[in-house]
Amino acid sequence: MSKIFVDACFGKETPYTPVWMMRQAGRYLPEYMEVRKRAGNFLNLCHAPDMAAEVTIQPLDIVGVDAAILFSDILVVPNEMGMKLDFIKGEGPVFDKPIASEEDLNELIGGEEAASKLTYVYDTIKLLRKQLDERGDDKALIGFTGAPWTLATYMIEGQGTKTYNICKKMMYSNPDLLHKILHKVTEVVKLYMEKQIQAGIDVVQIFDSWAAAIEPSRYNEFSWSYMVEIADYLKAKYPHIPIIMFPKGIPAFLDQVYGNFDVFGVDWSTPMALAKEKLGDRYVLQGNMEPCRLYSKEQTTACVEAIQNIMGGKRHIFNLGHGILPDVPVENAQHFVRECQRVSKKA
Ligand SMILES: Cc1c2[nH]c(c1CCC(=O)O)Cc1[nH]c(c(CCC(=O)O)c1C)Cc1[nH]c(c(CCC(=O)O)c1C)Cc1[nH]c(c(C)c1CCC(=O)O)C2
């Protein structure tokens, strides 16, 4: 029996439009905070399959979403390529030795050797597969990766950035080195996602959170083409696994979107009607409520109804247009999920 969420990714008719939320396993849930405290810190939590599986399942039971997203982080990949990673309170992720030269890049572990080190991720997936199958409740499991560009921004800047000046200096003054970094990351990510599929995920999502940092005329060269390369690799071997592409904040690139994938994740800055006009015939669309609407139940309902009016319950998956924030009341997240299911339920 196929899952409603997987059917929806392939554009099939479903009894209602499925819904999940980016960053749905996280700090807005007191139950998550309790497990994180037990783990000691965030990276320990990512490395402990039993606790990572526990927080992956939490939003299914507490908020009622239709899919679970593997609990991990996009930055475990560069971490296992050999870059020391810390999550510093108030600052976010920090790599202690960013890549500044070809020598730095050559020191990093690549390909199969790097992908094989992420055993704790595959172990979490295997555990989740077993737990979800035992529940027998039709919830899908989404695996994920960061897009090579988004991963490279952290690997080159060493941390989050507002200006991206270090990686953009490389883009315009040493593009060959940037391409070498992107290529090496892409080779690891292909195998990483393949191993996630073999461990039991139902769906792949590729997060390009920092897509908007690239000017539209260069976006394909430095990011999208690498995401398409990963999708091509996976589709050739695993055509039954849907692929969701989520490039955040690129409305100017919509006319140029191409590739062998199933779902286009629409971020909250892109009008859903525009995405539907440009891409709705070729791809299922996911999204796209502005996450801050969750602070108001009325504004949430109004937005869910507006999105439903545009999409009409066809070729659509409900989601936020980016991640849920830590101070959103749980009952408002529950309200969002209930409203998506209410407005889209077919008689
Ligand atoms: C850019 C990015 C990262 N990580 C991720 C992205 C892409 C998605 C997006 O655009 O939001 C992806 C991610 N990170 C996390 C998940 C888990 C699954 C889920 O979505 O519920 C997923 C899918 C857990 C996490 N990843 C992180 C947390 C917070 C850690 C904690 O304090 O518990 C969680 C739950 C840490 C993290 N990880 C990252 C940052 C910038 C931070 C610090 C900012 C913050 O604290 O929110 C990098």
The ligand as an SDF file (V2000), in Angstrom:
LIG
                    3D

 48 52  0  0  0  0  0  0  0  0999 V2000
   20.4540   25.8470    7.1180 C   0  0  0  0  0  0  0  0  0  0  0  0
   20.1100   24.5660    7.8410 C   0  0  0  0  0  0  0  0  0  0  0  0
   20.7690   24.0520    8.9950 C   0  0  0  0  0  0  0  0  0  0  0  0
   20.1350   22.8650    9.3080 N   0  0  0  0  0  0  0  0  0  0  0  0
   19.1180   22.6160    8.4280 C   0  0  0  0  0  0  0  0  0  0  0  0
   19.1140   23.6610    7.4800 C   0  0  0  0  0  0  0  0  0  0  0  0
   18.2070   23.7190    6.2810 C   0  0  0  0  0  0  0  0  0  0  0  0
   16.8270   24.0400    6.6560 C   0  0  0  0  0  0  0  0  0  0  0  0
   16.5420   25.4840    6.9000 C   0  0  0  0  0  0  0  0  0  0  0  0
   16.8010   26.2900    6.0030 O   0  0  0  0  0  0  0  0  0  0  0  0
   16.0520   25.7760    7.9860 O   0  0  0  0  0  0  0  0  0  0  0  0
   18.2370   21.4400    8.3490 C   0  0  0  0  0  0  0  0  0  0  0  0
   17.7070   20.8570    9.5840 C   0  0  0  0  0  0  0  0  0  0  0  0
   18.1360   21.0720   10.8720 N   0  0  0  0  0  0  0  0  0  0  0  0
   17.3780   20.3150   11.7220 C   0  0  0  0  0  0  0  0  0  0  0  0
   16.5050   19.5280   10.9520 C   0  0  0  0  0  0  0  0  0  0  0  0
   15.6570   18.4340   11.6110 C   0  0  0  0  0  0  0  0  0  0  0  0
   14.4350   18.0110   11.1220 C   0  0  0  0  0  0  0  0  0  0  0  0
   13.2910   19.0190   11.1290 C   0  0  0  0  0  0  0  0  0  0  0  0
   13.1990   19.8190   10.1780 O   0  0  0  0  0  0  0  0  0  0  0  0
   12.4580   18.9470   12.0300 O   0  0  0  0  0  0  0  0  0  0  0  0
   16.6650   19.8820    9.6190 C   0  0  0  0  0  0  0  0  0  0  0  0
   15.9470   19.3930    8.3880 C   0  0  0  0  0  0  0  0  0  0  0  0
   17.4980   20.2610   13.1810 C   0  0  0  0  0  0  0  0  0  0  0  0
   18.1300   21.3960   13.8870 C   0  0  0  0  0  0  0  0  0  0  0  0
   19.2800   22.0520   13.5450 N   0  0  0  0  0  0  0  0  0  0  0  0
   19.5750   22.9780   14.5010 C   0  0  0  0  0  0  0  0  0  0  0  0
   18.5800   22.9110   15.5070 C   0  0  0  0  0  0  0  0  0  0  0  0
   18.5790   23.7100   16.7620 C   0  0  0  0  0  0  0  0  0  0  0  0
   19.4740   23.0420   17.7430 C   0  0  0  0  0  0  0  0  0  0  0  0
   18.9400   23.1430   19.1110 C   0  0  0  0  0  0  0  0  0  0  0  0
   19.1910   24.1900   19.7070 O   0  0  0  0  0  0  0  0  0  0  0  0
   18.2920   22.1890   19.5710 O   0  0  0  0  0  0  0  0  0  0  0  0
   17.6810   21.9080   15.1250 C   0  0  0  0  0  0  0  0  0  0  0  0
   16.4890   21.4150   15.8800 C   0  0  0  0  0  0  0  0  0  0  0  0
   20.7870   23.8580   14.5130 C   0  0  0  0  0  0  0  0  0  0  0  0
   21.1260   24.5520   13.2650 C   0  0  0  0  0  0  0  0  0  0  0  0
   21.4040   23.9550   12.0760 N   0  0  0  0  0  0  0  0  0  0  0  0
   21.6330   24.9040   11.1130 C   0  0  0  0  0  0  0  0  0  0  0  0
   21.5340   26.1660   11.7360 C   0  0  0  0  0  0  0  0  0  0  0  0
   21.7030   27.4890   11.0160 C   0  0  0  0  0  0  0  0  0  0  0  0
   21.2660   25.9440   13.0700 C   0  0  0  0  0  0  0  0  0  0  0  0
   21.1810   26.9600   14.1690 C   0  0  0  0  0  0  0  0  0  0  0  0
   19.9700   27.7830   14.0670 C   0  0  0  0  0  0  0  0  0  0  0  0
   18.9210   27.2500   14.9690 C   0  0  0  0  0  0  0  0  0  0  0  0
   19.2560   27.0300   16.1230 O   0  0  0  0  0  0  0  0  0  0  0  0
   17.7760   27.0560   14.5110 O   0  0  0  0  0  0  0  0  0  0  0  0
   21.9320   24.6230    9.7040 C   0  0  0  0  0  0  0  0  0  0  0  0
  1  2  1  0
  2  3  2  0
  2  6  1  0
  3  4  1  0
  3 48  1  0
  4  5  1  0
  5  6  2  0
  5 12  1  0
  6  7  1  0
  7  8  1  0
  8  9  1  0
  9 10  2  0
  9 11  1  0
 12 13  1  0
 13 14  1  0
 13 22  2  0
 14 15  1  0
 15 16  2  0
 15 24  1  0
 16 17  1  0
 16 22  1  0
 17 18  1  0
 18 19  1  0
 19 20  2  0
 19 21  1  0
 22 23  1  0
 24 25  1  0
 25 26  1  0
 25 34  2  0
 26 27  1  0
 27 28  2  0
 27 36  1  0
 28 29  1  0
 28 34  1  0
 29 30  1  0
 30 31  1  0
 31 32  2  0
 31 33  1  0
 34 35  1  0
 36 37  1  0
 37 38  1  0
 37 42  2  0
 38 39  1  0
 39 40  2  0
 39 48  1  0
 40 41  1  0
 40 42  1  0
 42 43  1  0
 43 44  1  0
 44 45  1  0
 45 46  2  0
 45 47  1  0
M  END
$$$$
